Amino acid sequence: MTDGGESADDEYLPVDPAAVREALVSWYEADHRDYPWRETTDPYPILVSEVMSQQTQLDRVVEPWREFLDRWPTVEALAAADRSEVVGFWTDHSLGYNNRAKYLHEAAGQVLTEHDGEFPRTPEGLQDLMGVGPYTANAVASFAFDAGDAVVDTNVKRVLHRAFDVPDDDAAFERVANELMPEGASRTWNNAVMELGGVVCGTAPRCDEAPCPWRTWCRAYETGDFTAPDVPTQPKFEGSRRQMRGRVVSVLREYDELPLEELGPRVRVDYGGEHGEGWLRGLLSDLSDDGLVEFEESDGTSVARLRR
């Protein structure tokens, strides 16, 4: 992180980093996508947005985010909620892995019991919360408290690789991203560089159409070579173990508890064979490990229910 200078030995920094910074920030402040979590510095709704947007396009998060906060408007409200209801909301809105909902609920409880109702303000402190890894912690610290390092996600890597020929190496990306970010301006800078990657420098770049504020310095724009680091592909959802786990939770929300012989056919219509009781027990074991489901033997019958 720097306030204007640069590391003289870093070959990937632009020749005029101050001009690069000014161009990007001016572009962002003049026009950017309006997401409601960008209009607040409250760490709670920002954390919710970050957890919801993991591997999910931002436009698809807006309505679930609003509904979630209408239902649980404060960290205190979320901590007091029934976990099965939080997980059920997650499932109903197809927000990805259900354990994210569980961890978000537990993190809310930690804020109250371990931090006197106040969110930690640093990336290191935020990582003490359940399910909050380095990327999410840094994003919340940046957007809520203006106290983070440079955020480095797939969009940012693509931008730095194309613009400044930064190699596909995590350490190099983090080093250059932090050198470019102005001191004490992580909120604006991280939003701006992520916006650049999301709006202009996507898989199919829109250099002139957007237009890109970094065309003057961009190696890819100069050479016409717009290759970029590989973008991880989302695992197929239809028929996946993740989808079936979600169905188990949905069914148990409806029926409260069910014997396995009744639960299985409600989870998948072709229940049996390789997708029979052994397969179902594996799903239940995973959900039990995540603290979402419990099952027990009663009079020779295995019964599953949501954990309260």
TORFI-632459 format. One record per residue (C-alpha): chain; x negated, y, z; residue number from 1; residue in one letter. Coordinates in steps of 0.02 Angstrom, whole numbers, padded with zeros to 5 digits. Layout:
% TORFI-632459
<zadren A; <X; Y; Z>; NUM; A>
...
//
This chain:
% TORFI-632459
<zadren A; <00000; 00000; 00000>; 1; M>
<zadren A; <-00068; 00170; -00044>; 2; T>
<zadren A; <-00019; 00353; -00045>; 3; D>
<zadren A; <-00099; 00393; -00211>; 4; G>
<zadren A; <-00267; 00309; -00226>; 5; G>
<zadren A; <-00303; 00134; -00285>; 6; E>
<zadren A; <-00425; -00007; -00257>; 7; S>
<zadren A; <-00567; 00029; -00376>; 8; A>
<zadren A; <-00606; -00156; -00396>; 9; D>
<zadren A; <-00430; -00208; -00447>; 10; D>
<zadren A; <-00434; -00226; -00635>; 11; E>
<zadren A; <-00246; -00244; -00648>; 12; Y>
<zadren A; <-00196; -00074; -00580>; 13; L>
<zadren A; <-00148; 00057; -00708>; 14; P>
<zadren A; <-00271; 00198; -00742>; 15; V>
<zadren A; <-00152; 00328; -00673>; 16; D>
<zadren A; <-00052; 00246; -00533>; 17; P>
<zadren A; <00019; 00412; -00472>; 18; A>
<zadren A; <00100; 00443; -00642>; 19; A>
<zadren A; <00166; 00264; -00645>; 20; V>
<zadren A; <00246; 00288; -00474>; 21; R>
<zadren A; <00324; 00454; -00519>; 22; E>
<zadren A; <00395; 00389; -00683>; 23; A>
<zadren A; <00478; 00239; -00600>; 24; L>
<zadren A; <00551; 00332; -00451>; 25; V>
<zadren A; <00618; 00473; -00561>; 26; S>
<zadren A; <00698; 00346; -00678>; 27; W>
<zadren A; <00780; 00254; -00534>; 28; Y>
<zadren A; <00844; 00408; -00446>; 29; E>
<zadren A; <00918; 00476; -00608>; 30; A>
<zadren A; <01024; 00322; -00643>; 31; D>
<zadren A; <01039; 00149; -00567>; 32; H>
<zadren A; <01170; 00016; -00534>; 33; R>
<zadren A; <01281; 00057; -00386>; 34; D>
<zadren A; <01288; -00086; -00262>; 35; Y>
<zadren A; <01373; -00051; -00096>; 36; P>
<zadren A; <01230; -00120; 00008>; 37; W>
<zadren A; <01118; 00012; -00070>; 38; R>
<zadren A; <01227; 00144; 00012>; 39; E>
<zadren A; <01188; 00092; 00190>; 40; T>
<zadren A; <01037; 00073; 00303>; 41; T>
<zadren A; <01130; -00041; 00424>; 42; D>
<zadren A; <01026; -00202; 00431>; 43; P>
<zadren A; <01177; -00315; 00458>; 44; Y>
<zadren A; <01265; -00288; 00290>; 45; P>
<zadren A; <01095; -00281; 00205>; 46; I>
<zadren A; <01050; -00452; 00277>; 47; L>
<zadren A; <01217; -00521; 00219>; 48; V>
<zadren A; <01185; -00456; 00043>; 49; S>
<zadren A; <01011; -00531; 00038>; 50; E>
<zadren A; <01069; -00702; 00095>; 51; V>
<zadren A; <01215; -00702; -00027>; 52; M>
<zadren A; <01109; -00648; -00174>; 53; S>
<zadren A; <00982; -00789; -00160>; 54; Q>
<zadren A; <00985; -00870; -00334>; 55; Q>
<zadren A; <01146; -00775; -00373>; 56; T>
<zadren A; <01172; -00627; -00490>; 57; Q>
<zadren A; <01205; -00466; -00394>; 58; L>
<zadren A; <01367; -00428; -00487>; 59; D>
<zadren A; <01441; -00591; -00425>; 60; R>
<zadren A; <01399; -00548; -00244>; 61; V>
<zadren A; <01494; -00383; -00229>; 62; V>
<zadren A; <01669; -00449; -00195>; 63; E>
<zadren A; <01618; -00592; -00078>; 64; P>
<zadren A; <01508; -00467; 00015>; 65; W>
<zadren A; <01653; -00346; 00038>; 66; R>
<zadren A; <01770; -00485; 00094>; 67; E>
<zadren A; <01641; -00555; 00215>; 68; F>
<zadren A; <01617; -00385; 00297>; 69; L>
<zadren A; <01804; -00353; 00302>; 70; D>
<zadren A; <01820; -00515; 00400>; 71; R>
<zadren A; <01664; -00497; 00508>; 72; W>
<zadren A; <01620; -00310; 00502>; 73; P>
<zadren A; <01483; -00313; 00634>; 74; T>
<zadren A; <01346; -00428; 00691>; 75; V>
<zadren A; <01444; -00448; 00853>; 76; E>
<zadren A; <01598; -00506; 00757>; 77; A>
<zadren A; <01498; -00632; 00658>; 78; L>
<zadren A; <01413; -00701; 00813>; 79; A>
<zadren A; <01584; -00726; 00894>; 80; A>
<zadren A; <01658; -00813; 00742>; 81; A>
<zadren A; <01693; -00998; 00729>; 82; D>
<zadren A; <01549; -01071; 00629>; 83; R>
<zadren A; <01665; -01182; 00528>; 84; S>
<zadren A; <01758; -01027; 00469>; 85; E>
<zadren A; <01597; -00945; 00412>; 86; V>
<zadren A; <01543; -01103; 00321>; 87; V>
<zadren A; <01716; -01119; 00247>; 88; G>
<zadren A; <01706; -00941; 00179>; 89; F>
<zadren A; <01538; -00984; 00100>; 90; W>
<zadren A; <01609; -01139; 00018>; 91; T>
<zadren A; <01767; -01054; -00044>; 92; D>
<zadren A; <01664; -00919; -00128>; 93; H>
<zadren A; <01535; -01038; -00205>; 94; S>
<zadren A; <01390; -00945; -00122>; 95; L>
<zadren A; <01266; -01089; -00131>; 96; G>
<zadren A; <01194; -01197; 00005>; 97; Y>
<zadren A; <01308; -01202; 00158>; 98; N>
<zadren A; <01162; -01200; 00278>; 99; N>
<zadren A; <01135; -01017; 00229>; 100; R>
<zadren A; <01303; -00979; 00312>; 101; A>
<zadren A; <01253; -01079; 00465>; 102; K>
<zadren A; <01087; -00989; 00480>; 103; Y>
<zadren A; <01168; -00819; 00455>; 104; L>
<zadren A; <01289; -00858; 00596>; 105; H>
<zadren A; <01147; -00914; 00709>; 106; E>
<zadren A; <01043; -00761; 00666>; 107; A>
<zadren A; <01187; -00649; 00719>; 108; A>
<zadren A; <01189; -00738; 00887>; 109; G>
<zadren A; <01001; -00714; 00904>; 110; Q>
<zadren A; <01016; -00527; 00873>; 111; V>
<zadren A; <01135; -00516; 01021>; 112; L>
<zadren A; <01053; -00637; 01142>; 113; T>
<zadren A; <00868; -00612; 01103>; 114; E>
<zadren A; <00861; -00432; 01039>; 115; H>
<zadren A; <00995; -00342; 01141>; 116; D>
<zadren A; <01103; -00316; 00987>; 117; G>
<zadren A; <00968; -00226; 00889>; 118; E>
<zadren A; <00889; -00298; 00733>; 119; F>
<zadren A; <00699; -00312; 00732>; 120; P>
<zadren A; <00628; -00175; 00622>; 121; R>
<zadren A; <00475; -00260; 00547>; 122; T>
<zadren A; <00457; -00405; 00426>; 123; P>
<zadren A; <00367; -00504; 00561>; 124; E>
<zadren A; <00504; -00474; 00689>; 125; G>
<zadren A; <00643; -00513; 00567>; 126; L>
<zadren A; <00565; -00681; 00527>; 127; Q>
<zadren A; <00607; -00733; 00706>; 128; D>
<zadren A; <00789; -00742; 00651>; 129; L>
<zadren A; <00856; -00911; 00595>; 130; M>
<zadren A; <00845; -00938; 00408>; 131; G>
<zadren A; <00755; -00774; 00373>; 132; V>
<zadren A; <00598; -00809; 00274>; 133; G>
<zadren A; <00460; -00689; 00221>; 134; P>
<zadren A; <00550; -00623; 00066>; 135; Y>
<zadren A; <00716; -00588; 00153>; 136; T>
<zadren A; <00630; -00515; 00306>; 137; A>
<zadren A; <00530; -00396; 00197>; 138; N>
<zadren A; <00683; -00345; 00097>; 139; A>
<zadren A; <00785; -00306; 00254>; 140; V>
<zadren A; <00640; -00210; 00332>; 141; A>
<zadren A; <00622; -00110; 00172>; 142; S>
<zadren A; <00803; -00070; 00136>; 143; F>
<zadren A; <00861; -00045; 00316>; 144; A>
<zadren A; <00708; 00033; 00398>; 145; F>
<zadren A; <00595; 00088; 00255>; 146; D>
<zadren A; <00463; -00016; 00343>; 147; A>
<zadren A; <00424; -00160; 00225>; 148; G>
<zadren A; <00288; -00212; 00107>; 149; D>
<zadren A; <00316; -00225; -00080>; 150; A>
<zadren A; <00451; -00350; -00125>; 151; V>
<zadren A; <00389; -00478; -00251>; 152; V>
<zadren A; <00527; -00580; -00333>; 153; D>
<zadren A; <00542; -00655; -00507>; 154; T>
<zadren A; <00594; -00488; -00582>; 155; N>
<zadren A; <00446; -00397; -00505>; 156; V>
<zadren A; <00324; -00531; -00564>; 157; K>
<zadren A; <00391; -00517; -00741>; 158; R>
<zadren A; <00371; -00327; -00740>; 159; V>
<zadren A; <00193; -00329; -00671>; 160; L>
<zadren A; <00139; -00468; -00788>; 161; H>
<zadren A; <00204; -00381; -00943>; 162; R>
<zadren A; <00159; -00203; -00897>; 163; A>
<zadren A; <-00014; -00225; -00820>; 164; F>
<zadren A; <-00065; -00402; -00872>; 165; D>
<zadren A; <-00065; -00463; -00691>; 166; V>
<zadren A; <-00098; -00651; -00700>; 167; P>
<zadren A; <00030; -00779; -00643>; 168; D>
<zadren A; <-00043; -00788; -00468>; 169; D>
<zadren A; <00056; -00747; -00311>; 170; D>
<zadren A; <-00092; -00665; -00223>; 171; A>
<zadren A; <-00126; -00552; -00372>; 172; A>
<zadren A; <00057; -00503; -00387>; 173; F>
<zadren A; <00069; -00459; -00202>; 174; E>
<zadren A; <-00094; -00362; -00205>; 175; R>
<zadren A; <-00049; -00256; -00356>; 176; V>
<zadren A; <00131; -00230; -00298>; 177; A>
<zadren A; <00073; -00165; -00130>; 178; N>
<zadren A; <-00061; -00054; -00206>; 179; E>
<zadren A; <00067; 00026; -00320>; 180; L>
<zadren A; <00199; 00056; -00186>; 181; M>
<zadren A; <00190; 00232; -00111>; 182; P>
<zadren A; <00154; 00239; 00075>; 183; E>
<zadren A; <00312; 00241; 00180>; 184; G>
<zadren A; <00429; 00226; 00031>; 185; A>
<zadren A; <00471; 00042; 00026>; 186; S>
<zadren A; <00660; 00071; 00018>; 187; R>
<zadren A; <00660; 00174; -00142>; 188; T>
<zadren A; <00511; 00088; -00223>; 189; W>
<zadren A; <00571; -00090; -00200>; 190; N>
<zadren A; <00745; -00047; -00261>; 191; N>
<zadren A; <00669; 00041; -00411>; 192; A>
<zadren A; <00549; -00095; -00467>; 193; V>
<zadren A; <00681; -00231; -00444>; 194; M>
<zadren A; <00803; -00125; -00544>; 195; E>
<zadren A; <00674; -00110; -00682>; 196; L>
<zadren A; <00656; -00298; -00690>; 197; G>
<zadren A; <00842; -00328; -00681>; 198; G>
<zadren A; <00903; -00197; -00805>; 199; V>
<zadren A; <00761; -00163; -00927>; 200; V>
<zadren A; <00627; -00297; -00918>; 201; C>
<zadren A; <00733; -00453; -00921>; 202; G>
<zadren A; <00703; -00612; -01019>; 203; T>
<zadren A; <00748; -00511; -01173>; 204; A>
<zadren A; <00670; -00339; -01140>; 205; P>
<zadren A; <00765; -00178; -01178>; 206; R>
<zadren A; <00615; -00061; -01185>; 207; C>
<zadren A; <00688; 00074; -01297>; 208; D>
<zadren A; <00873; 00043; -01266>; 209; E>
<zadren A; <00865; 00069; -01078>; 210; A>
<zadren A; <00739; 00158; -01093>; 211; P>
<zadren A; <00592; 00091; -00993>; 212; C>
<zadren A; <00497; 00221; -00890>; 213; P>
<zadren A; <00335; 00121; -00905>; 214; W>
<zadren A; <00321; 00110; -01094>; 215; R>
<zadren A; <00172; 00228; -01093>; 216; T>
<zadren A; <00068; 00107; -00990>; 217; W>
<zadren A; <00144; -00061; -01036>; 218; C>
<zadren A; <00030; -00190; -01116>; 219; R>
<zadren A; <00177; -00291; -01180>; 220; A>
<zadren A; <00256; -00139; -01264>; 221; Y>
<zadren A; <00091; -00098; -01346>; 222; E>
<zadren A; <00052; -00274; -01407>; 223; T>
<zadren A; <00226; -00344; -01436>; 224; G>
<zadren A; <00184; -00494; -01326>; 225; D>
<zadren A; <00328; -00508; -01201>; 226; F>
<zadren A; <00285; -00676; -01127>; 227; T>
<zadren A; <00306; -00687; -00939>; 228; A>
<zadren A; <00285; -00811; -00797>; 229; P>
<zadren A; <00406; -00956; -00802>; 230; D>
<zadren A; <00574; -00918; -00723>; 231; V>
<zadren A; <00633; -01061; -00610>; 232; P>
<zadren A; <00791; -01142; -00678>; 233; T>
<zadren A; <00942; -01165; -00565>; 234; Q>
<zadren A; <00975; -01350; -00528>; 235; P>
<zadren A; <01131; -01417; -00614>; 236; K>
<zadren A; <01276; -01389; -00496>; 237; F>
<zadren A; <01415; -01497; -00570>; 238; E>
<zadren A; <01406; -01668; -00490>; 239; G>
<zadren A; <01255; -01618; -00386>; 240; S>
<zadren A; <01225; -01667; -00206>; 241; R>
<zadren A; <01247; -01483; -00161>; 242; R>
<zadren A; <01421; -01482; -00240>; 243; Q>
<zadren A; <01471; -01642; -00150>; 244; M>
<zadren A; <01412; -01573; 00018>; 245; R>
<zadren A; <01524; -01423; -00013>; 246; G>
<zadren A; <01670; -01537; -00052>; 247; R>
<zadren A; <01645; -01633; 00110>; 248; V>
<zadren A; <01656; -01469; 00207>; 249; V>
<zadren A; <01809; -01412; 00110>; 250; S>
<zadren A; <01901; -01576; 00138>; 251; V>
<zadren A; <01862; -01578; 00324>; 252; L>
<zadren A; <01922; -01399; 00341>; 253; R>
<zadren A; <02089; -01455; 00269>; 254; E>
<zadren A; <02110; -01618; 00366>; 255; Y>
<zadren A; <02012; -01577; 00525>; 256; D>
<zadren A; <01946; -01755; 00536>; 257; E>
<zadren A; <01953; -01909; 00426>; 258; L>
<zadren A; <01893; -02089; 00426>; 259; P>
<zadren A; <01757; -02113; 00296>; 260; L>
<zadren A; <01868; -02228; 00193>; 261; E>
<zadren A; <01991; -02083; 00172>; 262; E>
<zadren A; <01862; -01946; 00157>; 263; L>
<zadren A; <01763; -02026; 00016>; 264; G>
<zadren A; <01901; -02029; -00117>; 265; P>
<zadren A; <01945; -01848; -00077>; 266; R>
<zadren A; <01765; -01796; -00107>; 267; V>
<zadren A; <01749; -01881; -00277>; 268; R>
<zadren A; <01878; -01974; -00380>; 269; V>
<zadren A; <01754; -02110; -00431>; 270; D>
<zadren A; <01709; -02150; -00250>; 271; Y>
<zadren A; <01632; -02323; -00237>; 272; G>
<zadren A; <01482; -02421; -00297>; 273; G>
<zadren A; <01325; -02314; -00296>; 274; E>
<zadren A; <01433; -02170; -00237>; 275; H>
<zadren A; <01518; -02268; -00099>; 276; G>
<zadren A; <01503; -02270; 00090>; 277; E>
<zadren A; <01313; -02271; 00093>; 278; G>
<zadren A; <01307; -02118; -00018>; 279; W>
<zadren A; <01440; -02029; 00087>; 280; L>
<zadren A; <01347; -02068; 00248>; 281; R>
<zadren A; <01193; -01988; 00171>; 282; G>
<zadren A; <01290; -01827; 00137>; 283; L>
<zadren A; <01360; -01829; 00314>; 284; L>
<zadren A; <01188; -01857; 00386>; 285; S>
<zadren A; <01121; -01705; 00292>; 286; D>
<zadren A; <01268; -01599; 00351>; 287; L>
<zadren A; <01244; -01663; 00528>; 288; S>
<zadren A; <01061; -01613; 00524>; 289; D>
<zadren A; <01117; -01439; 00470>; 290; D>
<zadren A; <01236; -01431; 00618>; 291; G>
<zadren A; <01392; -01426; 00510>; 292; L>
<zadren A; <01472; -01598; 00530>; 293; V>
<zadren A; <01480; -01734; 00661>; 294; E>
<zadren A; <01537; -01913; 00639>; 295; F>
<zadren A; <01560; -02056; 00760>; 296; E>
<zadren A; <01614; -02237; 00769>; 297; E>
<zadren A; <01784; -02265; 00852>; 298; S>
<zadren A; <01864; -02437; 00863>; 299; D>
<zadren A; <01760; -02497; 00717>; 300; G>
<zadren A; <01807; -02346; 00610>; 301; T>
<zadren A; <01687; -02207; 00562>; 302; S>
<zadren A; <01767; -02035; 00581>; 303; V>
<zadren A; <01695; -01869; 00519>; 304; A>
<zadren A; <01742; -01692; 00573>; 305; R>
<zadren A; <01673; -01517; 00563>; 306; L>
<zadren A; <01566; -01468; 00711>; 307; R>
<zadren A; <01645; -01329; 00812>; 308; R>
//
